[in-house]
Amino acid sequence: MRLEAIREVFRRLHEANPAPQTELEYASPYQLLVAVVLSAQATDRSVNLATRKLFADAPTPEAMVSLGEEGIAERIKTIGLFRNKAKNTLALSRLLLERHGGEVPAERAALEALPGVGRKTANVVLNTVFRQPVMAVDTHIFRVANRTGLAPGKDVLEVEHALLRRVPKEYLLDAHHWLILHGRYVCTARRPRCGECTVRDLCLYRDKTA
């Protein structure tokens, strides 16, 4: 996709949704970090159902540590891999207290040093909380970037770097949210809703649906 077409894609996405937000529910940087860790191989809806119980009892790292691994697991057992996620949530909460005074760090290396936190999770936190111009690439964004021709790549890191190069700077801060919402609700995996797509005429996908 040519750069002028990419600019028009984001102009339209911005026009349709000027202030896109994550669909994960949170009340602090810490809660967003935990929610994103829990969201691996789970839907935002299922994570929100679990974190409403979890954050009601443990809204802070201190409270989470007091809850303990079994207490965390009991409250998030409705989501996949809940035991491993409970272990990581407890461990990252302890490290936040030990290394960062209970605050979520604004540096990638410090975030990725936390249990259960990889590059994608770190990017979500850096972008959503600290408004850094980074790009978290999940399955939705990977699909949209490749299918549309926006930023093709063979793996998530290649797509991430391509998006950082190609997305106009004035749209970069919100690009992650626009693309994930577009992939979740319009450019879906099995049968994309091309008839509802605001950028259909710019998209390079050959097998468009009605």
C-alpha positions as CSV (number, residue, x, y, z in Angstrom):
1,M,0.0,0.0,0.0
2,R,1.3,3.4,-1.0
3,L,2.1,5.9,1.8
4,E,-0.6,8.4,0.7
5,A,-3.2,5.5,0.9
6,I,-1.9,4.6,4.4
7,R,-2.4,8.3,5.5
8,E,-6.0,8.1,4.1
9,V,-6.6,4.9,6.0
10,F,-5.8,6.5,9.3
11,R,-7.5,9.7,8.5
12,R,-10.7,7.7,8.0
13,L,-10.2,5.6,11.1
14,H,-9.6,8.8,13.1
15,E,-12.7,10.4,11.7
16,A,-14.8,7.4,12.6
17,N,-13.3,7.1,16.1
18,P,-11.3,10.1,17.2
19,A,-10.4,8.8,20.7
20,P,-10.0,5.0,20.5
21,Q,-9.5,3.1,23.8
22,T,-8.6,-0.3,24.9
23,E,-11.5,-2.5,25.8
24,L,-9.8,-3.8,28.9
25,E,-11.1,-2.4,32.1
26,Y,-8.6,-0.8,34.5
27,A,-8.3,2.0,37.0
28,S,-4.5,2.3,37.2
29,P,-1.3,1.5,35.2
30,Y,-0.9,-1.5,37.5
31,Q,-4.3,-2.8,36.7
32,L,-3.8,-2.4,33.0
33,L,-0.5,-4.3,33.2
34,V,-2.2,-7.2,35.0
35,A,-5.1,-7.2,32.6
36,V,-2.8,-7.4,29.6
37,V,-0.9,-10.2,31.1
38,L,-4.1,-12.1,31.8
39,S,-5.3,-11.4,28.2
40,A,-2.9,-13.8,26.6
41,Q,-5.0,-16.4,24.7
42,A,-8.2,-14.9,26.2
43,T,-10.7,-12.3,25.0
44,D,-10.9,-8.9,26.6
45,R,-14.5,-9.7,27.6
46,S,-13.4,-12.8,29.6
47,V,-10.5,-10.9,31.2
48,N,-12.9,-8.1,32.2
49,L,-15.2,-10.6,33.9
50,A,-12.3,-12.0,35.8
51,T,-10.6,-8.7,36.8
52,R,-13.8,-7.2,38.1
53,K,-13.6,-9.8,40.9
54,L,-9.8,-9.6,41.2
55,F,-9.4,-5.9,41.3
56,A,-12.3,-5.4,43.7
57,D,-10.2,-7.4,46.2
58,A,-6.7,-6.6,45.0
59,P,-6.4,-3.2,43.3
60,T,-2.8,-2.7,44.1
61,P,0.5,-4.7,44.1
62,E,0.4,-4.9,47.9
63,A,-3.1,-6.2,48.0
64,M,-2.3,-8.7,45.2
65,V,0.7,-10.1,47.2
66,S,-1.6,-10.4,50.3
67,L,-4.1,-12.3,48.2
68,G,-1.5,-15.0,47.3
69,E,-1.3,-17.3,44.3
70,E,-4.3,-19.4,45.3
71,G,-6.4,-16.4,46.0
72,I,-5.5,-14.9,42.6
73,A,-6.2,-18.2,40.8
74,E,-9.6,-18.6,42.4
75,R,-10.6,-15.2,41.1
76,I,-9.4,-15.7,37.5
77,K,-10.2,-19.4,37.0
78,T,-12.7,-18.5,34.3
79,I,-9.9,-17.6,31.9
80,G,-7.4,-19.9,30.1
81,L,-4.0,-20.8,31.7
82,F,-5.3,-19.3,34.9
83,R,-2.8,-21.1,37.2
84,N,0.3,-19.9,35.3
85,K,-1.2,-16.4,35.0
86,A,-1.9,-16.3,38.8
87,K,1.8,-17.3,39.4
88,N,3.0,-14.5,37.1
89,T,0.7,-11.9,38.5
90,L,1.9,-12.6,42.0
91,A,5.5,-12.6,40.9
92,L,5.3,-9.4,38.9
93,S,3.5,-7.7,41.8
94,R,6.3,-8.6,44.2
95,L,8.9,-7.4,41.8
96,L,7.1,-4.1,41.3
97,L,7.2,-3.6,45.1
98,E,10.8,-4.7,45.4
99,R,12.3,-2.8,42.4
100,H,9.9,0.0,41.6
101,G,8.2,1.1,44.8
102,G,5.0,-0.5,43.6
103,E,4.9,1.7,40.5
104,V,4.7,0.5,36.9
105,P,8.0,1.5,35.1
106,A,7.9,3.5,31.9
107,E,10.9,1.7,30.3
108,R,10.7,-1.4,28.1
109,A,13.6,-3.3,29.6
110,A,12.1,-2.9,33.1
111,L,8.7,-4.0,32.0
112,E,10.0,-7.0,30.1
113,A,12.0,-8.1,33.1
114,L,8.7,-8.7,34.9
115,P,7.3,-12.3,34.9
116,G,4.7,-12.8,32.2
117,V,5.5,-9.6,30.4
118,G,6.8,-9.9,26.8
119,R,7.3,-7.3,24.1
120,K,3.6,-7.0,23.1
121,T,2.5,-6.5,26.7
122,A,5.2,-3.9,27.3
123,N,4.2,-2.1,24.2
124,V,0.5,-2.0,25.2
125,V,1.5,-0.5,28.6
126,L,4.0,2.0,27.1
127,N,1.5,3.2,24.5
128,T,-1.7,3.2,26.5
129,V,-0.4,4.4,29.9
130,F,2.7,6.4,29.0
131,R,1.6,7.5,25.5
132,Q,4.8,6.4,23.8
133,P,4.7,5.9,20.0
134,V,5.2,2.2,20.0
135,M,3.2,-0.5,18.3
136,A,1.9,-3.7,20.0
137,V,1.1,-6.3,17.4
138,D,-1.4,-9.0,18.3
139,T,-3.1,-11.5,16.0
140,H,-5.7,-8.9,14.9
141,I,-3.1,-6.3,13.9
142,F,-0.9,-8.9,12.3
143,R,-3.9,-10.0,10.1
144,V,-5.0,-6.5,9.2
145,A,-1.5,-5.3,8.4
146,N,-0.9,-8.3,6.1
147,R,-4.3,-8.6,4.5
148,T,-4.8,-4.9,3.6
149,G,-1.2,-4.4,2.5
150,L,-0.7,-1.8,5.2
151,A,2.5,-3.3,6.6
152,P,3.1,-6.8,5.4
153,G,5.5,-9.0,7.4
154,K,6.3,-12.6,8.1
155,D,6.2,-12.3,11.9
156,V,4.9,-9.8,14.5
157,L,8.3,-8.1,14.9
158,E,8.6,-7.4,11.2
159,V,5.0,-6.1,11.1
160,E,5.7,-3.9,14.2
161,H,8.8,-2.3,12.6
162,A,6.9,-1.9,9.3
163,L,4.0,-0.1,11.0
164,L,6.4,2.2,12.9
165,R,8.0,3.2,9.6
166,R,4.8,3.6,7.6
167,V,2.1,5.0,9.9
168,P,2.1,8.8,9.8
169,K,3.5,10.3,13.0
170,E,0.3,12.2,13.8
171,Y,-1.6,9.0,13.9
172,L,1.0,6.7,15.6
173,L,-0.1,7.1,19.2
174,D,-3.6,5.7,18.5
175,A,-2.8,3.4,15.6
176,H,-2.6,0.3,17.8
177,H,-6.2,0.8,19.1
178,W,-7.6,1.6,15.7
179,L,-6.1,-1.4,14.1
180,I,-7.0,-3.9,16.9
181,L,-10.6,-2.6,16.9
182,H,-10.8,-2.8,13.1
183,G,-9.5,-6.4,13.2
184,R,-11.8,-7.4,16.0
185,Y,-15.0,-6.1,14.5
186,V,-14.6,-5.5,10.8
187,C,-11.5,-7.2,9.3
188,T,-12.3,-10.4,11.1
189,A,-10.4,-13.7,10.6
190,R,-12.8,-16.0,9.0
191,R,-15.2,-13.7,7.1
192,P,-14.2,-10.1,7.0
193,R,-17.0,-7.6,6.9
194,C,-15.7,-5.8,3.8
195,G,-19.2,-4.3,3.1
196,E,-18.9,-2.4,6.4
197,C,-15.3,-1.3,6.0
198,T,-14.5,2.4,5.8
199,V,-11.3,1.7,4.0
200,R,-12.5,-1.0,1.6
201,D,-11.5,1.0,-1.5
202,L,-7.9,1.4,-0.3
203,C,-7.4,-2.2,0.9
204,L,-5.3,-4.5,-1.3
205,Y,-7.1,-7.8,-0.2
206,R,-8.2,-9.6,-3.3
207,D,-11.0,-11.8,-1.8
208,K,-13.2,-9.1,-0.4
209,T,-16.7,-10.1,0.8
210,A,-19.9,-8.3,0.0
